[in-house]
Amino acid sequence: MTTVTGGRAKVQVVRGRTTCVEAMRVFEKYNDPDTPAEGTAGLVVIGHWTCGTRGGITTCTSKVATIRTHS
């Protein structure tokens, strides 16, 4: 996928289960420039996912899964 800075990143499920379609939907919304983010970690709630970026890695967690992007 393409990140908000225009780079390329892979999407990975690191805990639990979710569909590829759901993971891509969450990260596309997170990387949308119109999605307001809070603080230096860029915290965003998307549906039942809470997302943030730290050290160039974006992680989104829900009650049942954790997904992450990495280059």
C-alpha positions in Angstrom: 0.0 0.0 0.0 1.0 3.7 -0.3 1.5 5.6 3.0 0.6 9.2 3.7 4.1 10.3 2.8 4.0 8.5 -0.5 6.2 5.6 0.4 5.3 1.9 -0.1 4.6 -0.4 2.9 3.5 -4.0 3.5 0.5 -4.8 5.7 0.9 -7.6 8.2 -1.5 -9.2 10.7 0.6 -9.6 13.9 -2.1 -10.9 16.3 -5.5 -12.5 15.8 -7.3 -12.6 12.5 -8.8 -10.1 10.1 -9.4 -10.0 6.4 -7.0 -8.4 3.9 -9.9 -6.2 2.7 -10.5 -4.9 6.3 -6.8 -4.3 7.0 -6.4 -2.3 3.7 -9.6 -0.3 4.4 -8.3 0.7 7.9 -4.8 1.7 6.6 -6.2 3.5 3.6 -8.5 5.6 5.9 -5.5 6.2 8.3 -3.3 7.4 5.4 -6.1 9.6 4.0 -4.8 13.3 4.4 -8.4 14.3 5.4 -8.4 11.9 8.4 -7.6 14.0 11.5 -4.8 12.6 13.7 -4.0 13.6 17.2 -0.6 14.1 18.8 2.9 13.2 17.6 1.9 9.5 17.3 -0.9 10.4 14.9 -3.6 8.6 16.9 -6.8 7.9 15.0 -9.8 5.8 15.8 -11.3 4.0 12.7 -14.3 2.0 13.5 -13.2 -0.4 16.2 -9.5 0.0 15.4 -7.1 2.4 17.2 -4.1 3.4 15.1 -0.9 5.2 15.7 2.6 5.6 14.2 5.8 5.2 16.1 9.3 4.9 14.6 7.9 4.7 11.1 5.7 1.7 11.9 1.9 2.2 11.9 0.0 -0.2 14.2 -3.7 -0.6 14.5 -5.3 -2.6 17.3 -8.8 -3.9 18.0 -10.1 -6.3 20.6 -9.4 -9.3 18.4 -6.4 -8.3 16.2 -3.4 -6.2 15.6 -2.3 -5.1 12.2 0.9 -3.2 11.1 2.5 -1.6 8.2 6.2 -1.9 7.5 8.5 -1.0 4.7 
